[in-house]
Amino acid sequence: MDPERKPRGGADPTRPADPRMADLSAFADGLVHDLRNPLNVIRTNVYLLRQRLPADDPKAARAVERIDDQVTQAMHLLDGVQAFYRSDRPSMEPLLLAEVARSVVGGVALSDGCEVQLDLEDTDPVCADAHLVDAALRALLRNGIEAMGGTGTIRVRTSQAEGLARLEGVDSGPGIPAADLSDVWEPFFTTRRAHAGLGLALVDKIARAHDGRRYLETAAGGTRAGIEFPLIRSA
């Protein structure tokens, strides 16, 4: 299918400002702050527990590592929620997408049977918010892993063409049902239990915040989704 397009230039000028979004943004900031505190306590105690584990108990060590991995994933999920409501206020700086991809993939916790491969072209820099681009890629990876049921391969790619740099994830899952395609970019839309439904909605908001374009192609063999960012223009 052809990549889907959004209006360029940040927020959609045809959509009226909603004062409720400001309230939600404040609520999200407070919620993220309140949840980070207990997660940090858990992480600190996991560190202390790890120091006391006997060297001859690999089963206990694996259990502690799983706890730490889940805390890390929860932290990244909170980052995504915060990014969703802060994407209207990006902090722009020159950014290399391949560097973001290497950093994100290097810290992703994967289940057995799931693999992330890097296919990175060194692109020219874009003007972007590093925190938001990080959050967008994590959302793409999380969606891909869940779509594959935790087993399969996701390829993270960067490329450049026609004044645009592209960052995308390609999973080997079953694809998105045609009936859901009109809704996948909407906030809180999800077909999975206990899922916030902010993954592709976050990607959409971050694309618009950077005057970029989000796109998605899906078939029975998997889904490709990502963002195209304008390159920094030479003076």
C-alpha positions in Angstrom: 0.0 0.0 0.0 1.1 3.6 -0.5 2.6 5.3 2.6 0.0 7.3 4.5 0.4 11.0 4.6 -0.3 13.6 7.3 -0.4 17.4 7.0 3.1 18.9 7.2 4.1 21.7 9.6 3.5 20.2 13.0 0.1 20.1 14.6 -2.9 20.0 12.2 -4.1 23.6 11.7 -7.6 22.4 11.0 -7.9 20.7 14.3 -9.0 23.1 17.1 -7.0 23.2 20.3 -8.5 21.1 23.0 -8.0 22.4 26.6 -8.5 18.9 27.8 -5.1 18.0 26.3 -3.3 20.4 28.6 -5.1 18.8 31.5 -4.1 15.3 30.3 -0.5 16.5 29.8 -0.3 17.7 33.4 -1.9 14.5 34.6 0.5 12.4 32.5 3.5 14.3 33.9 2.3 13.7 37.5 1.5 10.1 36.9 4.9 9.4 35.3 6.6 11.1 38.2 4.7 9.1 40.8 5.3 5.8 39.1 9.0 6.4 38.6 9.6 6.6 42.3 8.5 3.0 43.2 10.2 1.7 40.0 13.4 3.3 41.1 13.0 1.7 44.5 12.5 -1.7 42.9 15.6 -1.2 40.7 17.8 -0.2 43.7 16.7 -3.2 45.6 17.3 -5.5 42.6 20.8 -4.1 42.5 21.3 -4.9 46.2 19.8 -8.3 45.8 22.1 -9.1 42.9 25.1 -8.4 45.1 23.9 -11.0 47.6 23.0 -13.8 45.3 25.1 -16.9 45.6 27.3 -17.5 42.5 26.1 -21.1 42.2 22.4 -20.2 41.8 21.8 -19.3 38.1 18.1 -19.8 38.4 17.8 -17.0 41.0 20.1 -14.8 38.9 17.8 -15.2 35.9 14.8 -14.3 38.0 16.4 -11.1 39.2 17.5 -10.2 35.6 13.9 -10.7 34.5 12.7 -8.3 37.2 15.3 -5.7 36.1 14.3 -6.1 32.5 10.6 -5.6 33.3 11.4 -2.4 35.3 13.4 -1.1 32.3 10.5 -1.8 30.0 8.1 -0.1 32.4 10.4 3.0 32.5 10.5 3.1 28.7 6.7 2.8 28.6 6.4 5.8 30.9 8.8 7.7 28.7 6.5 7.0 25.8 3.4 8.2 27.6 5.2 11.4 28.6 6.5 11.9 25.0 3.0 11.6 23.7 1.8 14.6 25.6 5.1 16.6 25.2 5.5 16.1 21.5 3.9 19.5 20.8 7.0 21.1 22.5 10.0 19.4 20.8 13.5 20.4 21.7 15.2 20.4 18.3 18.9 19.7 17.6 21.0 18.1 14.8 20.5 14.3 15.1 21.8 11.2 13.3 19.1 8.6 13.1 21.5 5.6 12.9 23.0 6.7 16.3 19.5 6.7 17.9 18.8 3.3 16.4 22.0 1.7 17.8 21.4 3.2 21.2 17.8 2.0 21.4 18.4 -1.5 20.0 21.3 -2.0 22.4 19.0 -1.6 25.4 16.0 -3.6 24.3 15.1 -6.7 26.3 14.1 -9.5 24.1 12.4 -12.9 24.8 13.9 -16.1 23.5 13.0 -16.5 19.9 12.9 -12.8 19.2 15.7 -11.0 17.3 16.4 -7.4 16.3 18.6 -6.8 13.3 20.2 -3.5 12.3 20.3 -2.4 8.7 21.6 1.1 9.0 22.6 3.6 6.4 24.5 6.6 7.6 22.2 9.5 6.7 22.7 13.2 6.8 21.6 14.8 10.1 18.0 15.8 10.8 16.7 18.5 13.1 14.9 16.5 15.8 14.2 16.0 19.5 16.4 13.0 20.5 14.0 12.0 23.3 11.0 11.9 21.0 12.8 10.0 18.2 14.0 7.5 20.8 10.4 7.1 22.1 9.0 6.6 18.5 11.5 3.9 17.7 10.8 2.1 21.0 7.1 2.2 20.2 7.7 0.7 16.8 9.8 -2.1 18.3 7.2 -2.8 21.0 4.4 -3.0 18.5 6.5 -5.3 16.3 7.4 -7.6 19.2 3.8 -7.8 20.3 2.5 -8.4 16.8 4.9 -11.3 16.4 3.8 -12.8 19.7 7.4 -12.5 21.0 8.9 -14.8 18.3 10.4 -13.6 15.1 12.7 -11.0 13.6 12.4 -7.2 13.5 14.7 -5.2 11.3 15.5 -1.6 12.2 16.5 0.4 9.2 17.7 3.9 8.4 18.0 5.3 4.8 18.0 8.5 2.9 16.4 9.7 -0.4 15.0 12.9 -1.9 15.9 15.2 1.0 14.4 12.8 3.6 15.9 10.5 6.2 13.9 7.4 7.1 13.8 5.5 10.4 11.6 2.3 10.4 10.9 -1.1 11.9 10.0 -4.1 9.8 8.5 -7.1 11.7 7.8 -10.7 10.6 4.4 -10.9 12.1 1.0 -11.7 10.6 0.3 -8.2 9.4 -2.5 -5.9 10.5 -6.1 -6.8 9.6 -7.6 -4.6 6.9 -10.5 -3.7 9.2 -8.1 -2.1 11.7 -6.1 0.0 9.2 -8.3 3.1 9.5 -7.9 3.2 13.3 -4.3 2.2 14.0 -3.0 5.8 14.2 -5.7 6.8 16.7 -4.8 7.3 20.4 -6.0 4.4 22.6 -6.9 2.1 19.8 -5.8 -1.4 20.6 -6.8 -5.0 19.9 -4.7 -6.3 22.8 -5.7 -6.6 26.4 -3.8 -4.6 29.0 -2.4 -2.4 26.2 -2.5 1.4 26.3 -2.9 1.8 22.5 -0.4 4.7 22.2 2.2 3.0 20.0 1.4 4.2 16.5 -0.5 7.2 17.8 2.8 8.3 19.4 4.7 7.7 16.1 2.0 9.8 14.3 2.3 12.7 16.8 6.1 12.7 16.7 6.1 12.7 12.9 3.9 15.7 12.8 5.9 17.5 15.5 9.0 17.2 13.2 7.2 18.3 10.0 7.7 14.7 8.8 5.6 11.8 7.5 4.6 8.6 9.1 3.9 5.5 7.0 2.8 1.9 7.3 2.7 -1.0 4.9 1.3 -4.4 6.0 0.8 -7.8 4.5 0.5 -11.4 5.7 4.3 -11.6 6.0 4.7 -8.6 8.3 4.5 -4.9 8.8 6.8 -2.0 7.9 6.2 1.3 9.7 8.3 4.4 10.4 8.9 8.1 10.0 10.5 10.2 7.3 12.3 13.3 8.6 13.3 16.3 6.5 17.1 16.7 6.3 18.7 19.8 7.6 18.9 22.2 4.7 22.3 23.7 3.8 22.5 27.5 4.2 
